[in-house]
Amino acid sequence: MGKRSRQRQKNQTAGRDSRDNAGWGAGYADIVKENKLFEHYYKEQGLVPDGEFEQFMEALREPLPATIRITGYKSHAKEILHCLKEKYFKDIQELEIDGQKIEAPQALSWYPDEQAWHTNMSRKIIRKSPLLEKFHQFLVSETESGNISRQEAVSMIPPLLLKIEPHHKILDMCAAPGSKTAQLIEMLHSDMDVPFPEGFVIANDVDNKRCYLLVHQAKRLNSPCIMVVNHDASCIPTLQIDSDGKKDILFYDRILCDVPCSGDGTMRKNIDVWKKWTTSNSLHLHGLQLRIAVRGVEQLAVGGRMVYSTCSLNPIEDEAVIAALLEKSEGALELADCSADLPGLKWMPGVTSWKLMTKEGQWFSDWSEVPSSRHTQIRPTMFPPKDPEKLASMHLERCMRILPHHQNTGGFFVAVLEKKSLMPWNKRYPKAPKGASLTQEATAKQDGVCGPPPLKKMRLFGYKEDPFVFLTEDDPVFTTIQSFYDLSPGFPKLNVLTRTHEGKKRHLYMVSKELRNVLLNNSERMKVINTGVKVWSRNSDGEEFGCAFRLAQEGIYTLQPYIRSRIIRVSVEDIKVLLTQENPFLSKLEDDAHAQAKKLGMGSIVLKYIPNPNNPAEPQCPIQLCGWRGKTSIRAFLYSFNKFIPLIKWHHFFQLPMFERFILTTISFFYTCNSAEIRLIKSVKY
C-alpha cells in the first residue's frame, strides 16, 4: 500500500507540473497549433497548390464550422427545411450583434436539395442573441429526435458517390458511429411508399461498444432493412444466401470502406492531432487499410461499386493503398471518374508521385532505398509503381482530395472503385461449403432460429446477444393479431421475429425477406448485434379488448400498408388536440375523426394524417402515430423526441408561444402499457 500511495502522489505532482505557471487551479495551457514535422512533410509532398500552403495551414488552425444534415425521408425532410428557411434563416440574415452583421447558415453547394448546411456562429455569439439561442435549441431538439444530424461536411461525400438504389445490397465495413450508415439507409428508402425495399444495409464495426452507438443511430430511422454486426473488417466472414433452393455466396452491390486512419484531416476539430501527429502513424496503418480494402473488393459483386475513404491527407494511406489494390487486381478493378457527380464540390486530383518520411526525418523515394533494418516498418506497397505505363493506366488522378481551405471543411480523401471482373485469386465464385454444416443450417432455417453461433464451429468471443427466432405462418400469436388489425393477405408473416425461445413474447420485430435470408443462413459465422424494427409490443390489458399486442411507433410506417382496420384519419386540429391534451374525450375530435373513432372498439389504433396537396398552407408530410382508443377518450403514444412528433414541423398551426418564447420546453412523460414507450402529457403554459 505504501508503494502505491507514493506512486499516486508522484502522479499527482506530475499533473500539477503539466499545467501552466499561473498556479494550481488555473487550468491547462492551450494546445499550440504548430507541428514543424507536419508542415515540412506536406510541403515536400506537394499536395497543396503553389502559393496556397499558408492558407492551408491557417485553415487548419481555425475551428471547424458546424455542419448539419437534414435526415429522414423526403416529405419530412422538406418540412424541416421549410421550417429552417422560413422561421430561422430569414431572421438571422437581418440580425446584427455588436454592430456586426451575422453570417446566416449557408447550404452546401454540392449537397442535393439543400439538405446540408453549415455555419460559423460560435457559442459566444449564440449566447448574445435570444433569436440565435432559439435556433440553437431548435437544432438540439431536432438532433435528439433524429430529424437533423450533426455531421462533418466531407463525411457526407462517400454515400453520395455510392449512388445507392433501393434494390442494392450494401456493406458498410467500418460503420461506427453511424452518420454515413444513416445516409445509406435514407437512400435505400428513397420511396416512402415501399415499406420493404429489396436492398439492405449490413453495418459492421470491430469495436463491440461502438456497435451499440451504431445501433442507436440506425434505430432513429426505423428501418427493417438494417443489420448491425461485429467483426474485424479485414476478415469479415463471407455470407451465404438461399437462392432457389441453392446456396449462393452473398456479394454486395455497394460497399463503403471508410477505413481507420491517422486523421490528420481532422485537426480543426481534433486538436490533439497537432501534438500527436507523426509519420509513423501512417506507416502503422497502411497494412491494415490495404487488408480491409482487399477484403472489401473480394465481397463486391462484379459491376458493383466500392468507395474507399479516409480523413487523412497522407498519400501513404490514400493513393498508396489504391495503387496497391489496383495492382493486385490485375485489371479487375477500375477507378471511376466522379468529376461530374457532385457539382460545386472543390477537390484536388490524386497524385501519382509521393515520398515516404520516417519520424526521424529521413526520406525515401523508392523501396530500393529502404535499408533492411526498416523492412518491418516500411513495405513496397507504400511507394508508387515504378512502371510509367502501369502508373498511367491506374488513373490515380481520379482520386479526390478535399483540402480544408478550399471550402472551409476538414481534410478528406475518397476514391471510387468499380469491379469489372473477378479478382485474379478468385477467378471462380467460391462455392458454399457442403456437408454437415449445410444440414445444420437447413435445420436452423426450418426451425426459424438464429441463435448465438456454436463455439465449436467458430469462436466468436464476447458474443452474448439474444437469439433471433422467426415465427412460422401458423404461429398462434398471429390469430388475434390477424383478426384485430385485419392484416392484408400479403402481410409477410415469415419476416416477423422475436428475441426469445421460451415464455411469452414481449416484442415482435420485422425484417425484410432479404435480411431474413441472410440471418437464417449465417447463424454460425456472423455476430449480429441488432436487426429489425419493433412492430408490436405485448400489453397485458389488451387481451380483454381482443388482442394482447399493441402497435409500436417505431414500426408503424412498416406495418401500416398491411393494416386495414383500427385506422382513424385525423386533421391538423385533431393532431393539435392529441398533442396538447391528456386523454382528450372523443368528442374533442372533429366530426369526421369522432365518427371513425366511435365505430372502433377499445384498443390500439393508428392515427393517420394525410396531407392535402391542394392546401399548401398545411403540412405536406404524412404523419402516422400509434394511439389508444379508450372507453370515452383517446390518446397518442409517443417517444421522447421521436422523429415523427410534429411539434417542430407544425408550430405555425398550434397558436402557442412555443417557438416565439420557447415556453413549450417542459414536456413530461410517464411510462405506460407495460413497455418502454412513454406518454406525452400536457405541459403547455398559455
N, C-alpha and C positions, 0 to 999 in steps of 0.2 A: 504493500500500500504506500509506503514512504517513497519508493522509487517512482511510482505512478503519479503521486502528488507533486513531486519535484518536476517531473516532465510536464505536467499540466501547467505549473507556474511558469516554466520556461516558455511554453507555447503562448501563454497569455502575454508575457513580456514581449515576445516577438511580434505579437499582434499590435501592441501599443506602439512599438517602434516603426511599424509599417505605415502608421498614419502620418499626416503632415506635422510640421513642427509647431503648429498653433496650439498644441496641448491636447490632453485627453478630452474626448467628447467633441472635438472639432470636426470629426468626420474624416473620410478618406480623401486623399488627393485625387483630383480628376485624372482620368486616363489621358495621357498625351497622345494625340492622334498623329504620331510620327513613327515610321519604321523605314530606316535608311535601306535596309536589305530589300524590302518590298519595292521601294522606288527604283533602286538600282536594277533589280531583276526585270521589272516591267518596262523600263526604258530600253534595256538591251533586247528584249523580245520584240519590240516594235509593233505591239498590238494597237497602240493608240496613234491616230494620225499625227503627222508632223505639226508642231505648233499647238497641240491640244493637251499636252501632258499636264501642264499646270492646272488647266480647267478640270481635267480628270481627277487630279489629287484634291483640288478644292471641293469638288462634288462629293468625294468620298468622306470628307470631313464634315459635311453638312448633314443634319438629321434627315432621315428618310420621310417623305411625305406620307401622310395617312391615306391609304387607298381602300376603297370599299367596292364590293361587287354585289349587285342585287341578285339574289339567288331565287330558287323556286322555279315554278313552271310559268309559261308565257303570260297568261292572263293576270296572275297575281303579281308577277314582276312588273307588268305595265302599270298596275295600280300604285305600286310602291314608287316607281319612277315618277308618275304623275304627282304624287304627294310631295316628293322631294323637290321637284322643279317648281311647282306652283306655290307650295307653302313655305319653303325654306330658301332655296337658292335665289329666288326672285328678290326676297327681302335682304338677303346677305349682300347681294350686288350693290345695294344702295347704302350699306352700313359703313360708318366711319367711327374709328376708335382713336382717341388722342390725336385727332386731326389727320389720321391716315386712313385711306380707303382700304377696306378689307378685300382681299382677293377671294372671290367666290370659288367654290369647288368647280373643277373642270372635268369634263368627260374625257376618258382616254380615247384618243382619236382612232386607234386601231381596234378597239373592242367593239363588237357588233351591237347595234341597237341601243347605244348609250347605257349599257348595263354595268359599266365600271367608271368610277370617279375618284379623283384624288384632290387633296387639299393640303396646303402648307400651314394651316392655322395651328398655332401652338396652344398648349394648355393655359399659358399666361393670358393670351388674347381671349380665349374662350371664357375665362373667368371674369373678364371685364365687361361682358355683354350678356344681358338676360336672353336675348334672341339666340346668341351662339350657344348659351348654356342649354336652352330648349332643344336646339339642333343636336347637341351632344347627347342629351338624354334620349332623344328620338333614336339616334344611332345605337346607343347602348341597348335600349329595349328591343329594337328590331334585330340586333345581332343575337341577343339571347333567344329570340323567337325563331331565328333561322331565316328570316327574310333578307337579312344583309350579312355578308361575311367580310371580316377584316382579312384581306389577302394582299400580299405584295403584288404589284402590277406585273412584274416579269414572271411571277409564278403562274399567272393566268394563261401564259402563251402555249405551253405544251399541249393541254387538252384541246385548244383551238386547232392546232396543227394536226391533230389526230384525225380530224374530220369524221366524227362519230355519226353513225346511222343507227336507228332503233334496233336493227337486227344484228348488230355486231357483238361478238363475244370479246370481252375486254379484260386484260390483266393489268393491274397496277402493281408493279413489283415491289416498290418501296413507298408505301402509300401514306403512312402516318406523317403529319397529324390529320390529313384528310381533306384539305381545301381543294386540291386538284381532283380527288375522288368525287367530291360533291359536284364539281363541274361535269365529270363524266356521267354521273347519274342523271343530272339535269338534261344533258344532251340525249341520253338514252330515252328519256320520257318527253321528247320534244312534242309528241302528240298526246295531250292530256286525255283524249277520249279513248286511248288504248291502255287499259289498266295493266296488261301484261305484255310488254314488248318482247320480241323474240330474242333479243340480246340480253346480256347480263354483265355485271362487273364483279370480278374477283379481286378484292383489295388485300394485299399481303404486306406484312411488316415483320421483321425479325425480332423486334422487341415486344414481348408479351404485354407489358404495361401500356405501351403506345398503341397497341391494337385496340385497347378499350377506349382510348381517346378517339381513335378512328371510328369505332362503333358509335360513339356519341355524335360525331359529325354526320355520319351517314344516316343515323336514325331521324335526324331532323327532316329528311326528305321523304321518309315513309315509303320506301320503295321495296317491292317484293323481289327485286332483281339484283340485290347486292349481297355478297358473301364476304366476310372478313376472315382471313386465315393467317396463321402464324408460322412462317417458315423463313429460313435463310434464303434470300433471293438468288444467291449464286448456285443453289442446288435445290430449288423449289421442285417438288415432285411432278412428274408427268401424270396427267389425269386421264381417265377413260370416260367415255360416254357410250350409252347403248344406242346403236343406230340400226333400226330394222332387225332387231334381234342379234346383232353382231356387235362385238366390242371394237370401238374405234378410239384412236388417240385424240384427245382434245387439243386442237390447235386454235390459237386466238387470232381474230381478225385485226385487233388493235392491241398494242402493248405500250404502256407508259413506263419508261425506265429512267426514273428520276433518282440517280444513284447518290449514295453518301459521298460527300466531298469536303474539301478543306474550307469552303465557304468564304473565300476572300472577296467574293462579290457582295457579301452581306455586311461589310464593315460599317455601313451607315446606321444599321440597327443593332448589330452585334459588335460593340466597340471593343470587346475583349480580343477580337481578332487582331487589332493593331499591335498589341504587345506579344501575342502568341504566334503570329504568323512566321513561318519558316518554310524553306523549300522542301524540307524533309517530309512535311505533311503530304504533299502531292506524291512523293516517291512511295510513301507507305500505302496510299490509297489506290494508286494506278492499277495494281494487280487485281484488287477486289472489284474495281469498277469494270475492268475488262471481263472478269469472270461473270459478273451479273449480266453484262450486255450480251455475252456469248450465250448464256442460258436463256436470255430473252428471245434472241433470234431463233434458237432451236425450237422454241414453242410457238413461234409465229407461223401462221398459215402462209402458203405461197400466195402472193397477191396482197398480203397484209402489210400493215404499216406500223413501225415502231419509232417512238420519239425518245431519243436519248438526251437527257438534260442534266446540267449541274448549275449550282450557284457559285461556281468558281470561274475565274478568268484564265486560269493556268492551262496552257496547251498540253501539258503532261496529263491532265485529267480530261481534256477535251479532244482536240484533234488527234492526239496520240492514240487515244482509245478507239476513236472512229477509224483511223488509218489501220490499226492492228486488226480491227474487226473486219474491215473490207478486205484486207489481205488474206485473212483466214478463210473468208467466204468464197474466194476464187470466182468471183463474178455472180454469186448467188444473191448478193446484196447490192443495192444502189442508193446513193444519196439523192433524195428528191429535191427538186428546185422549188422552194417555197417563197420565192422573192415576191410573188404577187398575191400571196394568201392573206396577208394582214396589211392592207393599205394604211399608211400612216405610221407604221412602226419603223423606227430608225435602228439599223443594225449594221455591224461590220461583217464582211465576209470572212470565212475561216481562213487561217494562214496555212501555208504549205512548207514553211521552214521555221524551226524554233530550236532553241538550245536548252541544255539542262545545267542547272547550277546546284552544287552541294551547299549545305548550310555554312560551310567554311568559306564560300565564295569562289570555289573552283568551277570552271566552265567546261562542258563537254559538248561538242557538236555532232559526234558520231559515236556509235558503240565501240568502234575500234580504238578510241582514245581512252576508254574507261579501264583503269587498272583492275587486275583480277581481284584485288582485295575489296573492291566495291561491287563485285558482280552479284552479291546477295541483296544489295540495295537498289542497284540500277539494272534495268532489264532492256534488252534490244527493242522491245515494243514501245519504249518511251521516246524513240527517235523517229524522225520522218523517214519514209522509204528512200533508198539511195537511187533507185532506177527512176529517171525523169519521166519516162513514158508511163510507168506504173503509177507514179505520183499524180501525173496529169489526168489519168483515167479515173482516179478516185473522186475528182471534183470536190476537193475539200473546201473550195470557196463557197460551196452551197451551205456549209455550216453557218450558223448565225450567232454572233457575239453581240450582246447588248451592253453598251458602256454607260456608266451612271450619268455622265454629264450631257449626254445627247437628249434625253427626255426626262431627266430628273427622276431616275429609277435606281434600283440596285443593279449590280452586275450579274450577267447570266449568259449561259451558253446552251444552245439547242441544235440538234441535228435530227433530221427525219430520214429514216431508212425504210426502203421498200424491198420486200423479198421477192425476187424473180424466179428462184428455183430452190430446190432443197439444198441444205448445207452439204459440203463435199464429204463430211464424215458421216452423213446420214442420207445417202442417195435414195434410200427406200424408206418409206414411212415405217417407224418401228411398230412391230406387231405387239398387240396386247398379250401379256403372259397367259399361258394356258395351264390347265391342271386344277389342283386343289383350290388355289386362290380364287379362280373364277367360279368354282362351285360354291365356295363360301359367299362370294359376292352375290351370286344368284339367290342364295338363301336369304341373305340380308335384304335384297331387293324385294323378295316375296313377302318377307315379314314387315317391310317398310321401316326398318330400323337403321339408323346411322348413329352408332354409339361411339364412345372413345375407342380408338384403334387398339386391337390386341397387342400387348407388348412383345409377344413372340414374333410378330410379323415385322414391326418397325417400332423401335424405341423412341417414342415421341415424348421426351421428358417434359414435365411440367404441365402436361395436358390434362385438365380436370373438368372439362366442360360437360354439362348435362347432355344426354343423347338427343338426337333429332329423330322423333318417331312419327312417321307418316301414318295417317288414318286410311282405312280402307273405305270403299264406297258404301259398304253396308254397316259401317260403324254405328252403334246405337245413338251416339251423340248427335248424328245428323237428323234423326227422326223428328225431334221437336224443332230444331233449327230450320229444317226444310219447310215445315208447315207454318211456323210462326212468321218467318220472313218471306215466305213464298218465293224461294230461290228459283231462278230460271233453270230449265233443263241443261243449259250449257255451263252451269257452275262447276268448276274443276275441283271436285271433292278430293281427288288424289293429291292435290297440291297443298292440302291442309296438314299441318303437323303440330305436335306438342313436344314438350321437353321432359316428359316423364314416362316411365314404363308402367308404374303402379299408381294406385289411388285415383282420386278424381282429377280430371284435367282442369287446371286452373285457367290456363290461357290457350287459345288456339292461334296459330300463325299461318301465314300463307307465303309460298314462294312461287316463282314462275315454273312452268313444267321443265324448262331447260335447266334451272338450278336443281330441281328435284332429280333430274337425270344425273347431274354431277354428284350430288350428295349420296345417292343410292349406290353409285358405282365406285366410290373412292373412300369409303369409311376407314380403310386400313392404311391409307397413305396420306391423309390430309388432317391437319389440326384446324378444325373450324371453330372460330371464336363466336361468331354470331351470323345469323342469316334470317331472312323472313321479316314480315311486318305483322304485328299483332292485329287480329281482326275481331276476335271475340274474347270476352273475359267472363268468368263464372260469377254469377250474382245469386246468392242463396235465396234472396227474396223473390227472384224472378220465377222460380219454379211454380209458385202459386198463380202466376199470370200466364203460364203456358210455355215458358222457355227459360232454362237456367242460365243461358248465355246472353249477355247484352253486348251491343256493338262497342268497339273500341275506336276512339277518334283517329289513332294512327292509321288504321286500315280502311277508313270509310271510303276513300277515293278508289281503293282497290275493290272493295266489296260492292259499292253502290250500284254499278251497272248490272249486277245479278239479283238485286233485291227488288221485288215487285210489290211489296206491301210494307206497312209501317213507315211510310214516307209522308211528311207534311211539307207542302210547298209554302214558303214564307216570304213576306215582303220586307222592305227596308225597315218599316215601322215595327214589324214583328221582331226582327233582329234586335232593334233598339230595346224593346221590352225585355227580351230574353237576357240581354247582357247587363241591364241596369236594375232588374228586379229579381228578388229571390223568390223562387216558386210562384210566379205570377199565375193568377187564375186563368183558366181557359178563355174566359170572357174578355181578358185583356188583349187577346189577339184580334186581328182584323177579321171581318166576317168570313172571308174565304178560308183562312187558316183555321179559324174556330170551327167551321163546319167540317173540315177534314179531320181535325182532332177528335171531334165528338163521335165520329164513325169508328175510331180505333179504341181497342181495349187498353188496359193499363200495361205498361212495359216499355222496352227500349224502342226508340224511334229515330228516324233520320229527319233532320230539319234542313231543308234544301232551298237555297236561294238561287234562282236562275236570272242572270242579267237580261235586261230589256235593251236590245241594240237600238231601238227607236227612241230611247230616253238616255242620251249620253250623260245627263246630269247625275244619273245613278251609277253606283259602282259597276264596272263591267267585268268583274271576275266572279266566277261561280263560287259559292260557299256552301259547304256541307258540314253540318255539325251533328254529333251524336247527342241525343236527348232522352228524356224520360217523360212519358205521359202518365201522370198520376190520376187519382180519382177525380179531382176537380182542378188540378193545377198542371203545370208543365215546366220543365227546366232543361237547360242545356248543360251537358258535361263538357268541360274544357280543361286543357292543361295550362299550367303556369307558363306564360309566354309562348303558348302554342302558335305555330306559324299560321294557323287558319283562324285565329281570333281576329276579327276585323275591326278591333278598336282603333288601330292606327289608320287602316285604309279607309275607314268610314267616318272619320272625325267630323266632316262637314255636315253629316246627317244627324248628329246627336244633339246639336244645340246645347252642348255642355261646355264649360270653360276648360276642358281637358288640355287642349293644345294652346290656348291663349295664356293660361296661368299655371298649367301643369298641376291642376288640383286632383285629377283622376290618376294619382300615382300610388295610392294606398289601397291596393286590391287585396283582400284577404281570401284565404282559401281554407277548406277543410276536407278531410278525407271522407269518401262516401262509397257505398256499394261494395264494400269489402275489397277494394282494389287500390292501386297506387294513383288512380286518377283523382283529380280534385275539382271541386265545385266552385265556380266563380260566384262570389257573394257580392251583393250590392254594397258599395262603399263610396258612393259619389256624393260630394258636397255641392249643393246647388247654391 
